[in-house]
Amino acid sequence: MGGFTSDIKSIYWPETRTLVALALPICGAQLAQAGMSVVDVMMTGRHNATDLAAVSVGSSLWMPLMLFMTGTLMGLTPIVAHLLGGQRNNDIRPAVHQALWVALALGITAAGLLWVAVTPIFELMNVPPGVAQESAAYLSAVAFGMPGIALFQALRAFSDGMNHTRPALWISLVGLAVNIPFNYLLIYGGDGLVNLLGTGIPNSLQQLPALGAFGCGIATAISMWTMAIAMALYTRRGNTYRSVSLWEQLTPPQWAGIRELVVVGVPIGVAIFVEVTLFTLIALFIASFGEVTVGAHQIALSYTTILFMLPMSLSMALTVRVGNTLGQRRLAMARKVAWNGITISVIVAAINSTLLWFTAPTVISLYTSNTEIQALALTIIALAVIFQLSDSLQVNLAGALRGYKDTRIVMVITVLSYWIVGLGGGHWLGAYGLGVVSEPMGVHGYWIGLIAGLSTAAILLAWRLKTISQQESPSNVTASG
């Protein structure tokens, strides 16, 4: 008993404080970046319905691309964390430079896809011509920002790996601060400025055209490049990064460094993409159940997504802490760091579930005044309370495994759990039920499927973490992927 108490004071409590200190700025940065999407929807919605639909449809195309890039570049975080923990600071600079080359290639590829592939997709989706035209214009503007956001995410992954997560928060807030005025100026044009500031503004500003969804895309691209440039300047001048000398000399592309990032990062990107498409496909299946069901589902999903920011941020911080400790060749300590993080994730899940249960009626009423939607959303929230534990567990188990650079098995587990158990099981329950046991469960069946899929992922990831954390050879741990 005395030894356990001593471990709490000397290991677990200090580690918990460090983990939370890393996670909170990450959470703030995630919320700030999510805020940009909220601002885009609100501002275009006030312009006209076509622009709102165009931005909504367009976002469903560029957001998955961005999340795949982000996930792939997140592979840099454990690489840097390992090198920092092992005091191999001279190797960090070339590793980051390889990530920047990969980011540039991903950003340019994503931009190309947004320029050439959207029209056939819109035709396949039977998007109304007016919406398709405006959405294509919106995406053509956003495309210019894709290399910028990719470079920002690479530098953010580097900074996170250096145990320095606050810059991403402040720079994400800068991006939001830039996004709002440029959105207003470019969406509403001169008429919007006159409504806001009066007729005293210069005539040249009053003549600015209202660009609607296209203007929103330009503002988004400007915000993306602003964040990239700000992060580059900060990593050049910040005292935390001086030991790395990141910007002294650019390292040319090197296959070994690029391969390491791709091997570690692409499975993360695929796992994130799979999760995004899971919720997209469920939304498409539920669409046939009617407006009330769709509205209730979206409200419940929106609120739980906000609450998910903290467990997700905790998992990103856990990647850093496990990676740092493994870089120091302290395998037994890395195991304690990983499982301490999992314990904290359970506590966070309990807090989220309690918050969700007691605040649901109030929060749902802020979304809608429709009593039918409110009643159905409350029944979905009852399932979402259970959802919190499995969701928090699986994302933090995956975060700990990323610290071990073990990402391919995580990807396989994620794909099987999400698509076969989560989507397949949910669709069966929703559309067909359990034969004589129950009739089709509708939207509730899909949420039960989500719980089953995430729980399956949590169990399999826990088994994987238990297995890999018991390895005794440092070379096996750092080479696994």
Secondary structure, DSSP 8 states (H G I E B T S, - for coil): -HHHHHHIIIIIHHHHHHHHHHHHHHHHHHHHHHHHHHHHHHHHHHH-HHHHHHHHHHHHHHHHHHHHHHHHHTTHHHHHHHHHHTT-GGGHHHHHHHHHHHHHHHHHHHHHHHHHSHHHHHHHTT--HHHHHHHHHHHHHHHTTHHHHHHHHHHHHHHHHTT--HHHHHHHHHHHHHHHHHHHHHHHHHHHHHHHH-TTS-HHHHT----HHHHHHHHHHHHHHHHHHHHHHHHHH-GGGTTTTTTSS-----HHHHHHHHHHHHHHHHHHHHHHHHHHHHHHHHGGG-HHHHHHHHHHHHHHHHHHHHHHHHHHHHHHHHHHHHHTT-HHHHHHHHHHHHHHHHHHHHHHHHHHHHHHHHHHHHH---HHHHHHHHHHHHHHHHHHHHHHHHHHHHHHHHHTT--HHHHHHHHIIIIIIIIIHHHHHHHTTTTTS----THHHHHHHHHHHHHHHHHHHHHHHHHHHT---HHHHHH--
